[in-house]
Amino acid sequence: MMMLVLVLGTFITFSSCGNDEDDEDEIIKPEEQSRLVGKWKYSWEDKGEEGYGLLTFKSDGTGTYYEYDNGEIDADNVPFYWSYEETGSILTLMWIEDGHVEGKEIVRLTWINQKTFTADLMDDGSVWIKQ
């Protein structure tokens, strides 16, 4: 009888352990954001003016923006926080000024391939290319 209780106790203990892998899919981890981590560049030309912007996404959810416009620096290492939701391809940028969030942008990315996306970010329909 004691053996039956031990066997049933062991069975119940092991069968109550669930598979935690399903829960992991719900959490966005930095390594899942690696699709965006790195430097991204877009360039423009309009009526004799030209320039480019660089977004740098870091795996810790921070980043910087740099813009070069007609031979001059227009924005220099502007910091931001970011997050990305793969479902829906939604990028959220929170711009930082003097240590505080000063603005927030939420945009949908349209992926052309793993190193190119378009978005209404900085410029309507800009094409961003991973560097």
N, C-alpha and C positions, 0 to 999 in steps of 0.2 A: 504494500500500500504506500509506504514511504517513497519507494522508487517511482510510482505512478505520479505522486505529487511533485517530485523533483523534475520529472520529464515534462509534465504539463506546465510547471512554472517556467522552465527553460523555454518551451515552445511559445508561451504567452509573451515572455520578455522579448524574444527575438522577433515575433510577428508584430509587436507593437511599434517597432522601430520603423519609421517611414523613410522614404527616399527623399533626402534633402536636395537632390539635384534640381527638382522642379522649382523650388524656391529661389535658387540661384539665378534663374532666368529673369526674374522680376527686378533684380537689382542691376543698375547700370554701373559697371566697374570701369576704372580708368583704362584697363586693357581693351575693353570693348569700344572705347572712344578712340582707339588708336587709328581708326580710319581718318580722323581729323588731325591727330597730333602731328605737328611739324609746321613748316612754313608754306603758306599759300599766297599766290600773287595774282593780281589782276592788273591789266594795263588798259589805258584809254587814249584815244586821239579824238579831238573835237575842235573844229574850226581853228586849226593851227596850234592848239594846245595839246600837250601830252603829259602823261605821268603814269604812275603805278602805285599800288598799295600793297602792303605785306601784312598778313595776319599770321601770327605765330601762336599756335595752340600747344600748351604744355599738358602733360598727362595729369597734373595735379588740379586741373580745372581753372588755371589762370592763363593769361596770354597777353600779347602786346600788339598794337597796331602802329604801322609806320606808313606815311604817305609822302611821295615825292611828286611835286606838281610844277611843271615848267622850269625845271632846273633848281627848284628850291624845296627844302623840307617844309611840308605843310602840317604834318603831324609826326611827332617823334616819340616813339615808344609809349603810346597811350595804353595804360593797363586796363584789363577787363577780366571778369570771371565768365566762364562759359559752361554750358552743359549741352548734351546732344541726345536726342531720343531717336533711336534707329527706326522705331515704328513711326511712320509719318515723316521721317527725315527732318525733324524740327531742331533748329539751332537757336539757343538762347544766349545772348550776349548781354552782360551787365557792365557798363562802362564805369570806370572808377576815376574820380577826381578828388584830390586832397584826402585820400583814404576812405571816401564814401562813394556808394553807388549813385551815379548822377543820371544815368539813363539806361534804358533796357530796350533791346531789340529782339523780336522773335520772328524768325524767318524759316521758310521751308526751302530746303536744298533740293535741287533736281540733279541727280548724279548722271553724268554722261559716261564716266568710267571710274575706276578706283582713284584716279589722280586728277579728275576734273569734275567740277560741279558749277551750276549756275544758281544765282540767288539774287533777290532784290535787296542787296546789302551794299551800302556805300554808293551804289549806282544801280539804276534799274536794270535787271537782267545781266549783271556782271558775270563774267566767266572767270572762275578761280582755278588756278593750276598749281598742283603741289610741286614744290621746288626740291 
